[in-house]
Amino acid sequence: MKAIMIQGTASDVGKSVLCTALCRILVNDGYRVAPFKSQNMALNSYITKEGGEIGRAQGVQAEAAKIEATTDMNPILLKPKGDMVSEVILHGKHFANMDAMSYREQFVEQVMPEIRQTLKRLEKQYEVLVLEGAGSPAEINLKSRDIANMRMAHETDASVILVADIERGGVFASLIGTLMLLDDQERARVKGIIINKFRGIKELLTNGIAWLEEETGIPVLGVIPYLDVQIEAEDSMALSSLRLKKPQQQEFDIDVAVIRLPRISNFTDLDPLYEEPGVGVRFVSSLKDLKNPDVILLPGSKNSVDDFLWLEETGLAQGILRMSRRGTRIVGICGGYQMLGQTILDEQAIEGSGGTYRTLGILPIETTFSEEKQTVQVTGVTYTGHAITGYEIHLGRSTPIQPVQSFVQLDDGREDGVYTEQVIGTYVHGIFQNRTFTRDYFNTIRVEKGLEEVSNEILSDYDRREEAYEMLDHHVRKHLDMEKIYNLITSSGKK
């Protein structure tokens, strides 16, 4: 199997998006290609067809490669829970909650044989593997137990392309510094450099690129201009850029306040709201910023108990209740749905210190935590008759304590969530990716406010994603030396 690996000088330099681009470019050029990231740390996860949980980036990359995502593409997923403890998900299923020291000292070496078996399975199915590194390969305090960067390049005999983000400044220093901290064998793996997220005149970089190539002996394979392509982000570092998409609230007819929970997860649920005409989305982390929105959205959380306690500490719990009494619309997704209920029972101390927690009391439900985790893709029909698709990732089961109108009748026979004219609570992630439902939801608000409805002629979420993948292919291909990329792929796998 041929392999190429994208590593970065830091987190959020664009590794995931460039891997997505390469997956689409290669499949469009006729290759059977698959993504791979041995270890991912992210709170945005993806549910495979078989119900396995992997990093969202690898799910997106598989879609770009026009294949079904599997847990082989991301065998280890770490989901931070706080206090230096993460949930370790192995081949899509909960394995253990581990602190950083135990993970590094005990788990990493034990799991390497499984990772090698995973690579062998992928080799039987695909011609090219596009590997994604994690963070930086030059974290000298972590390198001895780093299984996400150079170790995977050695395992697959992959050529490494080092990516740096010029938007954050110091691009030459970050590249030179990273290369200096690699040992000789690691440095020999780096066959190319990409300067990413460039805004400006490329000619102004000419002297710098010439110096960089002479200093390192490594060719710059491309300078990729910044592109605001609608590809789902991997983790919460991208929230800052989401906030900048529509920064001035007064421009918008409908104001959506998203509670910025400390342990926010699967915030890609919010992506479609940024594209809805006349809708402004802002993150709120203090009571003074809540103001008087049209919609309050409580997103998913990796720890519903701790995040609810944070709501109380900040005064946001009281603010949300006050808005609820005024008739403000509220949407709770997954952990946010649990917080809208009457109580959370956590007798086994799965998320909190154990016991019963009184929550907002807006919806007549009780949630009980157990160690069994629900991870499944779902389809169904909402209370309004909209066919929807989505996925569930949650601990805990929520039970009505009085008759309620369910939000979704799922095709597997279950009922999900609660609907009232004012409040929606659901375990279904991706609900707003169902664009017709989303358009109708906001049209109802537009009518209430005396505004004109927006047309229901709208691209499906699938068509939007396909558009984005093709745009990404065109953009990256145009600015990357693809002949050299293919030479690097051809020369790999010969050890």
Buried (B, 14 or more C-beta within 10 A) or exposed (E): BBBBBBBBBBBBBBBBBBBBBBBBBBBBEEBBBBBBBBBBBBBBBBBBEEBBBBBBBBBBBBBBBBBEBBBBBBBBBBBBBEEEBBBBBBBBEBBEEBEEEEBBEEBBEEBEEEBEEBBEEBBEEBBBBBBBBBBBBBBEEBBEEBBBBBBBBEBBBBBBBBBBBBBEEEBBEBBBEBBEBBEEEBBEBBBBBBBBBBEEEEEEBEEBBEEBEEEBEBBBBBBBBBBEBBBBBBBBEBBEEBBEEBEEBEEBBBBBBBBBBBBBBBBBBBBBBBBBEBBBBBBBBEBEEBEEBBBBBBBBBBBBBBBBBBBBEBEBBBBBEEBBEEEBBBBBBBBBBBBBBBBBBBEEEBBBEBEEBEBBBBBBBBBBBEEEBBBBBBEBEBBEEBEBBBBBBBBBBBEBEEEBEBBBBBEEEBBBBBBBEEBBBBBBBBBBBBBBBBBBBBBBBBEEEEBEEBEEEBEEBEEBBBEBBEBBBBBBBEBBBBEBBBBBBEEBBEE
